[in-house]
Amino acid sequence: MPDASNPSVTDDLELALLLADEASAIALGYFMRGIFAKQKADGTPVTDADLEVERMLSAALASERPGDAVLGEEFGGAGSATRRWIIDPIDGTMNFVAGRPDWGVHIALEDDGDIVVGVVTRPVLETRWWAGRACGAFVGSATNPGEPTTLQVSSHESLAAARVSGWLVDGEPLKDRLRSLPAWVEPLDLDTIMRVAEGRLEALLDGTASQIWDRAPLVVLVEEAGGRYQDLTGGKNLDLPGGLFTNSRIDAELDKFLTS
């Protein structure tokens, strides 16, 4: 494990990748054996895999980064510090329970309000995305690392030609307006947002009640690929639900469209 005495972003990213791989292996074991889900108080599912993965990650971070705070979806927060690890043991639990491949582990590090490290895994697909602030963003294979692909947002500058997608509540007027855009893309799966960082979408609007652990690693992934994240009020408060991810080049036109 990297030295915890004075970690750099590279050290923290290395740690996050190691822990994400270990967490993914645990979750994949459950996935292959079959999963039983219980219902939480908010109506969402939780499995033994969620709980075991978060316990493992929390314990490892307490050992490797004892001065840092940790916030997880299942067990809440521990500690108070300017550095805070944000973890979602299994993002896409409903897909996980249903036997679909689009689920994985989310790990992010927030340093003084800025997300500086992000890792997202897809164990079934043997794929992971990762980024470190001022280190770039990448996609590659966890089991066969090789040479990763550098992520880069698209160069499209016109909203008229922009491929825009969104997770929006049915019946919301904005959903119909967005669908009227010439290059609207119906959201396909949980990984639609990755297409912004990969240059295959110009924007994705998350109008759902997604939480900080859902989005935290995606912020640095998109921004290190050259894009932009903002909350639905135009700021960068990750504690607010939802958000907007773009290639940064269509922002003026898109902001005007969304507020007109």
N, C-alpha and C positions, 0 to 999 in steps of 0.2 A: 504494500500500500504506500502511496505517496506520503512524504513527511508532513506532519500537521503543524510543525513549529511556526512556519511562515509560508503558507501555501500560496502559490501563484495560481492564476486562472488555469494554466496548463495542468498543474497538480490537481486542482479540484475537478477538472474535466476528466483526467485519468481515473481518479477515484470514482466519479459518477459512472463512467463506462464500466469499470470493474463491478460495481454494485448493481448496475442495470443488467449486466450479463448474468450475475448470480441470481438476481430476482427473477429474471426471465426463465431461467432453468427451473426454478422452483414452481413458477406458475405453469410452465409447459408440462411439468410432471402431473399436476392436477388435471390439466386439460386433456391429456392422453388417457387418464384413468376414468374420467367422467366427473361431472361437477354437480353438487347439490347447492342450491342457493336459498338463502333466507331473505326475508324482507326487512329492511331497516324502517325506522319510524317515519322517514320521509317517503316511503314507498318504493325506494330503489333497492336493487338486489345487492347482497354481499355474500361472499363465499369464504370457505376456510382458506382458500388461496390468497384472497385479499388480505386477510388478517395475518397469515404467516409471513407473507412478503413484507407487509408494513412493519411487523415486529423485527424482522431481520434487518431491514434497512435502517430503522430507528436505532437498533442496538449497534450496528456497524458505524453509523455516523456519530453516535455518542462516544464510541471508542476512538475513531479516527479524527474527528473534529469536535472534541469535547467542549470547546467554547462556543460552538454554533447552536442556534435554535433549530428546531425541526417542526414542520407542520405537515401532517398527513391527513388524508381523507377519512380514514377509519378511526384514528385515535386522537385526532386534534393536535394541539400544539404543545411543545415542551421547550422550556427555556426562553430567554429574551436576549437578543443580540442583534447587532446590525447585519450580521450574516445569518441567513435563514435558509435551510434546505426545505424544499417543497416537494412532496412526493405523492403520487397517485399509484398505489401498488398494482392495480389493474384498471387502466382506462379502457372503457368499453366493456364493462362487466356483463351487460346484457348479451353482447356478441360472444363473449367468453362462454357464458352459460349455454348459449344456443349452438355452440360448436363452430362458429364462424371465425375466420382468421384475423379480422381487423380488431385486435385488442393488443394491449401491451403495457409496459411499465413507463411511467413518466418520472423523471428526476430533474429538478432545477435547483439552482442556487441563486438566491437574491442577496446582493451585497449593497447595503445602504439604499435600498429601494430600487436597485437596478438588477434585472435578471442577467447574470454573467455566465451561467452554464446551463445547458439544456440537453437532455437525452431522451429520446423516444424510441421504444423498441417494438418490433412485431415478431415475436418468437416463432410463430408458425411459419412465417414467410422468410425467416432468417435474415431480417433486415433491421437496421437501426439508423436513426438520424441523430446527429449531435452537433453542438456548436459551443464555442467559448467566445466571450467578448474580446474583440480584436484578434481572434484566432481563426475566424472563418466558420463556415457551416458545411456539413458533409453528410453523405449517405453512403452506406456500405453494408457488408455482411458481417454479422457478429461471429459466425462460425468459420468464415474464410476471409479474414480482414483484407488482405491484398492491398490494392491501391484504391482508396475511397474516391467517390465522385464529389467534386466541389459543387455546392449549391449556389445558384445564381438566379435571381428573379428575372422576369422578362423585361425587354426594353420597350414594350408597347407604351405609347404616351397618350393615345386617344381613347376616351371612354366609349366612343362609337364602335371601336374594334376590340374593346377589352372583354376578356372572358371573365365574367363575374359570377360568383356563386354565393349561396347563403343558407345558413340554417336558421329558419324563421318559423314562428308560430303560425299555423294555418289560420286564415281569417284576418291576419294583420295586413292593413292596406299597403304597407311598404313592400310586402312580398309580391303583390301583383305588379307594383311599379318596377321592381327589380327584374321581374320576369319579362317585362316589356323591352328590356335592353337587347340590342341586336345579337349579342354573343352570350346571352345568359346560359349558364351551365347548371343543370339540376344537380344538387349535391348527390354524389354517388355512394359514399361511405365515410367512415371515420377519418380516412386519410385524405379526403378532399382538400383539407387545409394544407397538407404538405405540398400540394401542387403549386401553391403560391411561391414557396421557397425554391421549388424545382423549376420555376419559370413556365409552368403549364397553365396557370391561372394568373390574372392580374389582381384579383381581389376576392376575398371571402368575408362576408358579414355574418358574425355569430350573434343572432338575436335571441338566443336561448338563455336559460338560467345556468349556464356553465360556470364552474367555480375556478378559483385561482389555480388549483392543482391540475385542472384540465388544460389550461392555457399557458401556464408559466414557461415550460420549456419551448413552446412554439414561438414565444416572443423573441427570444434570442436567435432561434433558428431562422426566422423570417428576416429579422433585422441584420444578422450577419451575412445573409444572402443578398443584402442590398435593399430590403423592403422596409416596411413600416408597420408598427402596431399602435392602435389607439383604442381607448375605451369608448363606450357609446356616448360619452359626453364630450369627447374630443381631447381628453387628457390621457394619462397612462396609469390609472388606478386599477391594479389587477384585482383588488378586492371587490370591484363592481362586476356584476355578471355580464357575460358577452364581450364582444369586441370586434374590431375591424382590422384585418390583415391585408396589406396591399403591396404592390411592387414599388410604391412611392412615386411613380411617374404619372399616375392618373389621379393623384390625390385632389388636386384643385377642382377638376371636373366632377369627380365622384362626391366630394364633400358638398359641392353646390347642388348636385342632383339629390343627395340624401336630405338636405335641409330646405329644399325649395317647396 
